[in-house]
């Protein structure tokens, strides 16, 4: 007898059509759903209760939403005679007798059950599970899954007693595997979910019927049932598609609502392009803006001229000139008698921005630095000048959002590497504007962000992209090498460059656990290189644990050509501009993400000389193969998204990117695009989701994102 589906297996031991999940749903169609039943707490004891708590499962509703991460295909139950030695299979058998035998070490037990089906007998074996003998009895029907190790000896990995009328869930069909924890294995979760299948009909359906029809989506009860216990792969895929679409659609509605709130909520001070300070500044620049920079400046001027607060994301390739565009926005504030601030995530980056802004300004307007390391007397002076508007431009770190910092008239905020700031930190900077007004905000990132990720993490922002590099930027030759011979040649290449008057960066391995450990590693490496490979060269050191004055001195010394080799941590990832540096050597490159490697590579190739990036790591590693063969940051970002996933690429906690339970990015990119289109159209028609058919949808958006995003008003 070959049993090909769950229904047919149940008939081996009794009739159970009324117990299938389709029948369970059909039995309740005549009564209205009662969502309150899903809020009832689960009753459990001991390790099961502890495991449920560890997984965050408190109610029946929580359990139903705890979806399997995969399914084992066990749809074909085999006869005993058809299973060959070494084959893994499921068999439906009856028990003849059960024996417990000691194993060789005498401490462990072996359970042996003589079983049979219509094709013949077999010995079923369990190791070190003596309690199983108490579950089995002569005449019992049981489903076994395991492997035939030798003739007629079947080693069991999973089993399930099947009484007449039972529907097996552990060994037959597409068997779900739910995320488990200590004391609560997947098999127990599977049983708990099966017992709760009849409650699935009480879940709320948030998606309007017209949308489900347009996208050919099953209703939510059917999707949850299919996600847990599908009969076919197509049913499981359809269920996953429906639940993934719902997740993405709710997010797109939330971001569309937040975007609408920004436009219709607090007003900003319009900043007109007066053509005085800006024109003088542009005429004094030692270079011409690229076409992309010109377009970005035009977008920003348009935004700043409105009472609607600007919220624009400026993405740029390494070296594409984001700082010049940001300064254009800041000078528009100064031109209108207002103030502007640039906030960076680290002191090193803030210090580099100050240097760059001063170079670009050429003394046209004063700009100062405010960080946690600013001396008390200097800090008091800066706070006084900000409060009186004597100081129009300021660069800083989190110190800018501290309570004691007050601006007279902050109108433009630039947030650099904004994904490294939390939502509350960005909101605190917004709050520094004049009461009743919102500042215009330009978010900058040197990490090119694929559209897929942009729609999820930054769907409420207008986006501008800088792809065009300034004239004269040379491509950086990139090599991934391993082994002592390659290392010796790399050091030789660096010495050759130094002999020709050039300079070099050596970036030490990323130490995830601690910046202090990374600083120690960099210090040790700098001392080693100064004693050995570069004993005839001048070696300097910079890391995040150094005092501000020390870091400034190290960078100034290197930029002035007073050091040949700068040993550094990843603090030099962004904002460092030394045109004479032509070699970037990165140790343990496999520890970095693609975007980080691309940023570090971008520290060289900024001058007139040919440059090279040498990565020590496994040349076969996909990430390193990609960086060696691809120079386009946006294409590398797509590769990084595929390799690492959305949450790791940006950092879920800091970026505000939600953790999806079902949706997978970038695999679900096309589904995201459809959700984005539907959400935009719906918010356009019903901005507050006030229509009766959207009431449950509105509740779902607020329940899912209300703690992070502006709730949709009634």
N, C-alpha and C positions, 0 to 999 in steps of 0.2 A: 504494500500500500504506500503510495507517494502522496503526501499531503502538500498542496501547493499554495494554500492561503489560510489565514487565521480562521475563517469560517469553517473550512473543510477539516482543519485539525480538531476543532471543538467537537465536531460530529463523531470523531473516533471514540470519544468518551461520553457523549451525550448530546442532546439537542440544545443549542444555545443561541439561536438566531435572535431571540428577544434581548440578549445581553450584549450584542455588538454595539459599538459606539454610535452607529447610525440609528439603531433602534432606540438607544438611550436618548438621543436627541429627539427622535420622532415621538417618543412617549410624552414629551413635555410641550409639544407645540401648541397644545390647546390652552396652556396657562401662560400668563404674562411673566416675563423675566423678573426676578427679585434680586437685584444686585446686593442687597443687604446680606443675603446668605453667604456671599463671598467674603464678607468682612468678619465672619465668625472665626474665632481662634481655632487653630488646629490642636487637637488633643494628642499629646505624645508624652512619653516618659523616658527617663534615663538618657542613654547616648543618642537616641533618635531626637529627643527634644533638644539636646545640646547641639547636635548637628544642624537641625533646622534653624536654631538661633544663629549659628555661625554663618549660615547661608542667607540670613535675613528673611527667612520664611516664617511668618507669624500666623497668617490666616490662610483659609482655603484659596482665596484669590491670589495670594502670593505664590502658593504652590502651583496653581494653574499657569501663572506667568513665568514659572521657572522652566524654561524650555531646554530640550536636549541639545547638546552640541553636535551630536552625530547619531546615526542609526546603523545597526549591524544587520546585514541582509541575511535573514534566516527563513526565507519564505518557503524553501523546499525541504520538508521533512522527508527523511530517507527511510527505507527499510533496512533492517540489520544486514541482510545478505548483500545489499548494494553498496555498502561502505567498504572501501579498500583500506589496507594498512597504510597509515600515514595521513589519511584524509580527515579533515574536520567536517563535522556534520551534526544535524539535529535528527534524533530518532524518537518516535512515539512508541512507548513500550508499556508492558505490564510487569509487575514485580512478582517473582516466584518465591524468593527467600532473601534474607539479609544476614550478613555475618560481619563482625568486627574482629580484625586480626592485628596483633602487634607487629610493628616493623622491626628491622634489625636492631635499631638502637634501643628498642623496648620502651622508649618514652613516647613515641608517636604511634598513632593508630591508622589502620587502613580499613576503610569500609568497602565491603564487596557485596554487590546485589546481583543475584542471578535474575536476568530479565529476558523477555521474549516478545516477539511479535509474530505475525503470520508467516514470516519468512525464515524464522529460526531463533535460537537462543544466543545470549551474549552475557559476558561478565562486565558489569559496570563498576568502576573503581573511583573512590574519593580518598584523598590523602589528608591525614591529620584533621579530620572533621568528624569525630565519633558521634556527635549529636545527630548527624544525618540518619543514623540507623534508627533513631527513635521516630523520625518522620515517615519512614517507609514501612510498609507492611505487605504481606502476601495479598495479591489481587489489586494493589493500588495501581492506578494509571499515572504515568510520569513521563514528562518530556525531558530528554537529556540532550545537552549540547557539549561537545568535546571532540576528542581525536582518538581514532582507533590506533593504539600504539603497537600492538601485536595481535595476532590472530585471535579474534573473539574477546579481546580485553580493551575496553573502552574507558579512557580516562576522562572523567567528567569535569568540566569547568563551570557549568551552570545547569541547574535542574529546576523543574517546576512540577509539583503535584497537580494533577488535573482531575478534579472530581466531576461526576456527571453534571453537565450544565455550565461548567466553568469556561471562561475564555482565557487561554494562555497568553501571557504578556512578556515573559522573560526569554523564551527560547524559540518562538515562532514568529514569522513575518518580518517586517522592518522594525527591529527591536530598538527602542530609544535608549540613548546613554545620556543621562542628565548630569550636569556638573555636580560632583559629590564632595564630601569632606570626611574628616576622621570621625568614625563612629556612625556614619550615614552613607553607606555605599550606594552606587547607582541602582542596584537591584531593589533596595528598599524604597528609594525615591520613585522608581518605576511603579511599584505596587501602590504607593500612596497616590500618585497621579491617576493611576487606573481607577482606584476607588472613588476619585473625585470627578471622573469624566461626566457624570450626570449633572454636575454643577456648572459645567461650561456654558450651558444654554443661558445662564444668568448673567454672563458678562455683558457689559455695555458696548454697543456698536456706535463708535463716534463718527464714522465716515458716512456722509450722505449717500443715499441709494444711487443718485444720478452719477456720482463720482465712481462708485464701485462698478456700475454698469459700463461707464466710459473706459475704465482701466481693466475691466474683466476680472474683478477681484472677488473672491469668496467673502461671505460675511465673517465677522470676527469669531463667533463660536466654531464655525466650520474650519477656519484657519487654525485656531488653537488645537482643535482635535486632530487635524491633519499634521500639525507640527509635532505633536506628541506621538500619535499612533497612526501613521499613514499606511494605507494598503499598497500604494505604489510610489515610485520615485516622483512621478509627475504630481501626485497629490502633495507630497512633502515640499516639492519645489514651488508649487502654487501657494501653499500655506506660507512658506518663508517669504515669497515675493509680496504677499499681502501684508504681512506683519512688518517687513522692511519698508515698504512704501508708507505705511502708517507712521512709523518712526520718523522717516525723512519728511513727510508731509507736515507733521506737527511742528518739527523744527523750522521748516520754511515758513509756516504760518506765524510762528513766534518771531522770527527775524523780520518778516514783512511788517508785523505789527509794531515792532520796536522802531523800524525805519519810519513808519507813519507817525508814531509818537514824537520822534525827534523833529520831524518836519512840522508837526502841528502843535508841539508843546512850547517849551521855552524859546524865546526869540534871541537872536544874537545881534550884535552891533554890526550893521553893514559897513564894509570897508571898501571905499572907492579907490580905484587905481588912479592916482592923481598925476602920475608921470613926472614927479620931481625926484625924490630920493631913489626910486627904483631905476629910473633912466640913468642917473648919475652912477649908480652902482654897476649897472650892466656895461656902461661905457668904459669903466675902469677895470673890468675883468680881463685877465691875460689870455683868455680863450673865448671862443664862441660857443654858445649853448647848442647842444645837438637838437635835431628835430623833435625827438621824444621829450627832451627837457622843455622846449618851447611849448609843445602841446600840453604838458603837465602844468606849466605856469599859467597857461590860458584857462585850463580847467579850474585851477585854484582861484584865479582872479574872479572867474564867474561865480564860484561858490561864495567867496568872501564878500561879494557885492550884494548878497542876499541877507534877509533877516533870518532865514533858515540856517541853523548852525551847521557849518561844514563838518562832515564826518567822512573823510576820504582816506583810503589806504593807498600808499605809494610803495609799489614793489619795484625793485630795481636790480638789475644784474650787478655783479661785483664791479665797482668802478664806473658805474653809469651816471654818477653825478646827482645822487639823491640829496646830498647836503646843500648843493646850490639851489635846488628847487625848494627845499625847506626854508632856506634863507630868503628866497623871494617872497614866500608867504609871511615870514616874520617881519620883513621890511615893509610889507603892506600895512601891518599894524603900526609900525613906527611912523610911517608916512601919514597915518591918520591920527597921530598923537596918542596911540595906545601902546600896550606892552605885549611882548611875546616871550614864551618860555620853551626850551627844548629839554625834555626829560629822557635820560638814558639809564639803562639798567645797572651799569657799573661805573665806578669812579674812573677807571682807565678809559672807558669809552667817552664819558663826559669830558674828560681832560682832552682827548683827541678832538672831539667836536669843538671845544673852545679854540684849540690851535687852528683848526680848519676854518672856523667862522672868522677868526681874526685875520687870517690870510686872505679870505675872500672879501672881507669888508674893507680892508686897507685903511682902517682908521675912520671910516665913514660914520660909524655909530658905536657907542660903548657896549661891550658885552662882558659879563662877569661869570664866575663859576661858584656854585653853591653845592657843597656835598657834605656828607657826615664828617669829613676830615677838616672842614673849614674851621680855622681858629676862632675862638669865641669873640674876640674883638672884631675880627674881620667879618664874622657872621652878623654881629649887631649893626655894623656899618652897611652891609648889603641889604639887610632887612629894612633898615630905615630908608635907603634909596629906592627899594621896591615899593614900599608903602607910599612914598611921596611921588612916585613915577619919575624920579630923577634918573633911574636906571631903566631903560626901555627893553633891554634884551638880557636874558639870563639863561645859562646852561646848568643843569644839575642832575642829581640822582633823586632817590626817594626823599631826600632832604627838602625838595621843593614842595612836597605835600604835607609837611609837618604843620601842626596847629599854629605855631608861631609865625609862619610865613604868610604875609598879606601883600597882595598886589593892589595898586591904586586902580588899574584898569586893564586887567589881563584879557586880551581879545583873541589871541592865537596861541594854541598849544601844539607843539610837535612832540610826538611820543615815538622814540626810536626803539627798534627791536621790540615792538609793542606786545608780541606774544609772550615776552618774558615778564610782563606786568600782569597782575590779577585785575579782574573787573573792578574791584573796590579801589585799587590804587589809581586806575585811570579816572574813576568817578571823583576821587578826592582832588585830582588836579582840575577837573571840570569845575569843582566847587570853589576854586580860587577866583573865579570871575566875579565881576560886580554883581551884587544881589539883584535877582530878577532877570539876569542875562546869562546866556550860555556862551562859552568860548567856541570859536571855530577850531576844530581839531584835525590835524594831519597825522595819521598813523604811518610810520615808516618801517619797512623791513627789508633787510638785505637777503632774506631767504625767499627766493622765488616760490610762489605758492600756486600749485595747480588749481585750475578752476573747480575741480571736484572738492578740494579742501577749502577753497575760498567761499563756496556756497554754504558750507557747513559752519565754518568758524567765523566768517566775516560777511555773512549774507546781508547784513544791515548796512554795510559800508559801500560807498562808491569806490571804484578801483581804478587806479592809473598805473600803467606799466612802463618802465624804462628798460628797453632792450638794447637801444643803440649806444655803443661805446664812443667816448670822445676820440677825435682823430689822434693818431699816433700810438694808441694802445696796442701792444704787441701780444699775440697769443702766447700762452705759457706752455712750453713742452713739458709733458708729464710722464714720469716713469714710476712703475711699481716694482720694487726690487726686494730680494731676500738673500741671505747668506753673507758670509764674511768677505768674499771677493767683491760682491756688489757694494758692500758697506765701505770697503777700502777705496773703491773707485769713486764713490759718492764724496768721501772726504777729500780725495784728490781733486775732484771737480770744484769743490768749494775753494780749496787753496788756489786753484788756477784763477777763479773769478776774483778772489781777493787780491792776487798778484796783479790783476788787470785793473785794480782800483774799485772793485765792486764790494758789495756786502751780502750777508747771508743771515737768514732766520733758521734756528733749530727749535722745533716745537716738541716739547716733551710729552710722554704718554698721558692721556686723559685718565685721571684717577677719580672714579665716580664718587667714592665714599666721602672725600673731604678735600676742600681747597687747600687745607694745610698740608695734607699728604702730597698733593700735586706740587705745591710750592717746594716741599722738601726734595721731591724727585728732580725738579728743575735745578735746584741749588746743587745737588749732588752731580748732576750731569754737567752743569756749567764748570764745576771744579775739575771733573774728569777731563773734559775737552780741553780746558786751559793747561792741564798737565801733559796731555798726550797729543791728540790729533792737531790741535791748534795752539801748541805751546809757543809758536812764533807769531801768532796773531793776537789781536786784542779782543777778549771775550767779555761781553756784558750780560747781565741777567735782569729779567723782569717777570714778576708773578703777582697774582692778586693779593697776596698777604703782605706785600711791601707797603710802607707808608707812602702817602701821596707824593711827598717831596722826593722820595727815592725813585718812585716810578717815573715821575716827570724828569728827573735827572738822567735816568737810564735811557728814556726815549729821546730826550733832547741830545744826549751824547751820541746815540746811534744815528739819529737824523742828521746830525752835524758831521758825521763821518769819523767820529772819534773812537768808534768801536767797529771791528770788522764782522764779528759774529754776535748776534743777539739770541741768547738762549731764553726761551719763553714758554709759558703755558698758553692755553687757548685764549687768554685775555687779549691777545693781538688779533683775534678772529675778525673783528670789524673795526673800521675807523682809523687804522694805521696807514700812513701814506709816506713811504720812503722811496722815491724814484730810483735811488742808486742801488737798492736791494734787488738782486737778480736770482737768488737761490732760496727756495723754501724747502727745508728738509723736515719731514714729519715722522716721528717715531711712533711705532705701534698704531699705524694708520687704521687698522681694523676696529679700533675702539671708537672711532668717530663716525658720525653720520655723513651722508653724501653732501648735504648742504654745508656742514661745518668744513669738510675738506675743500669744497669749492670756495668758501669764504677765505680760508687760510691761503689757498693757492692765489687768491686775488690780491694778496699783500705784495706780490711781486709782479713784474711785467708792467710797471707803472711809469717806467722811464723809456729812454731811447734804446736801451740795450736788450738783447735777447735774454729771456729768463727761463728757468727750469724749476719744476717742482718734483722732488724725489720723495716717494712714499715708501717707508719700510713696512712690509706686510706681505701677505700671501697673494701673489699675482692672480691666483685662480678665484679669489673671493669676488662674488658678483659686484659688490659695491666698489671694490678697488678697480676691477676691470672697467666699470662704467666711468669712473673719474678719469681713468687714463685715456679713454677713447672719446669722451664727450666734453665739449667746452661750454655748451649752452646750459646756463643755470636752470632754465625752466624745464628743459628736457631731463636734466638730472633730478629735478624735484619730482617729476613723474615717476622716475625709476625708484627714487627713495620712498615714495608713497607706496609703490607696489611691494618693496622689500620690507618696509618697517610698519606700514599701516598709519592711519591718520593720527591716532592718539599719541603714539610715540614720536611722530615726526614733529608735532608742534608742542607736545606736552599738554595733556588733557586738562590738568588742573589749572595751569596758568593761563591757557588760551581761552578757556571757557568752552572748549570743544566738548560736546556731550559724548558720553560713552554709549555706544549703541549696543543693544542686546541682540539684535537680529541683523540689521543692515551691515554690510561689509563694503568698506571703501578701500580701493577704487573700483572693486568688482561691480558695485551697484551704481556706477556713475550715470548710466542711462536712466535708471530709476530715479535718481536724485534730480536729474534734469526735468523729468516729467513732474515730479513732486513740486519742484520750484515753479514751473509754469502754472500748474493748477493752483498753487498757493497764491501766486501773484494775481491771477485772475479773480480768485475768490475774495481776497482782501479789497480788490478794486470794486467789486460788486457790493460787498457787505463788510465794510471796514471794521466794525465792532463784532462781527459774527453774531449779530442780534436776531437774525431771521430764525424762525422756529426750527427749521430743518438743520440749522447749524448750532443749536444750543448745546448738544452733547459734544460737538467738536470743540466749541469754545471751552467747555469744562475740562476737556482732555488737554488742551494747550496749556491752560493755567496750572493744572495738576502736574504736568510734566516739566514745565519751564518757569513757573511762577516765581520760584526762588531766585532765578538767575536773570530773567528777562522781564521787561515791563509787562504786567498783565494787561489783557485786552479789556478796555472799559465796557461797562454795561451800557 
